[in-house]
Amino acid sequence: MTRVREADYPPLMLTQLDALRRYAQQHGRCWKTRLRDEWMCASAEPLLHALRNSHGPSWLIGFELEAAMLRTA
């Protein structure tokens, strides 16, 4: 399986990163699974659904919220 590299995707906007942070806080440890399920049902809030269209489920699996937040600090 090919490793998904962050450089293969557009950089996250601060609003997107903040939406992911809030979602993770709200949904706890399994937030990625829940978000992926919402993406598949097209029920995520519009800002997060746009991430599905631009980045996709493969990106979400490898995404590390803490690391992304440190890079923007």
C-alpha positions as CSV (number, residue, x, y, z in Angstrom):
1,M,0.0,0.0,0.0
2,T,1.3,3.4,-0.9
3,R,1.8,5.8,2.0
4,V,-0.3,8.9,1.7
5,R,2.0,12.0,2.0
6,E,0.6,15.3,3.3
7,A,2.5,17.1,0.5
8,D,0.2,15.4,-2.0
9,Y,-2.7,17.4,-0.7
10,P,-3.6,21.1,-0.6
11,P,-2.5,22.7,2.8
12,L,-5.3,23.0,5.3
13,M,-6.7,26.5,6.0
14,L,-6.9,27.6,9.6
15,T,-10.7,27.4,9.5
16,Q,-10.5,23.7,8.4
17,L,-7.9,22.9,11.0
18,D,-10.1,24.5,13.7
19,A,-13.2,22.6,12.5
20,L,-11.2,19.3,12.7
21,R,-10.0,20.3,16.2
22,R,-13.5,21.1,17.4
23,Y,-14.9,17.9,15.8
24,A,-12.1,15.8,17.5
25,Q,-12.9,17.4,20.9
26,Q,-16.6,16.8,20.5
27,H,-16.3,13.2,19.4
28,G,-13.4,11.9,21.4
29,R,-10.9,9.1,20.6
30,C,-12.7,7.6,17.6
31,W,-13.3,11.0,15.9
32,K,-11.7,9.9,12.6
33,T,-14.0,6.9,12.2
34,R,-17.0,8.9,13.0
35,L,-16.0,11.7,10.5
36,R,-15.3,9.1,7.8
37,D,-18.8,7.6,8.4
38,E,-20.3,11.1,8.1
39,W,-18.3,11.7,4.9
40,M,-19.7,8.5,3.4
41,C,-23.3,9.5,4.3
42,A,-22.7,13.1,3.2
43,S,-23.8,14.3,6.6
44,A,-20.8,16.2,7.8
45,E,-20.9,19.9,8.3
46,P,-20.1,21.7,5.0
47,L,-16.6,22.8,6.0
48,L,-15.6,19.2,6.9
49,H,-17.4,17.7,3.9
50,A,-15.3,20.0,1.7
51,L,-12.3,18.3,3.2
52,R,-13.6,15.0,2.0
53,N,-13.8,16.4,-1.5
54,S,-10.3,17.9,-1.5
55,H,-8.4,15.4,0.7
56,G,-10.5,12.2,1.1
57,P,-10.6,9.2,3.4
58,S,-7.0,8.1,2.7
59,W,-5.7,11.4,3.8
60,L,-7.8,11.3,7.0
61,I,-6.3,8.0,8.0
62,G,-2.8,9.4,8.0
63,F,-3.7,12.8,9.3
64,E,-2.3,13.8,12.7
65,L,-4.2,16.6,14.3
66,E,-1.6,17.4,17.0
67,A,1.2,17.6,14.5
68,A,-0.8,19.8,12.2
69,M,-1.7,22.2,15.0
70,L,2.0,22.4,16.0
71,R,2.9,23.4,12.5
72,T,0.5,26.3,12.5
73,A,1.4,27.6,15.9
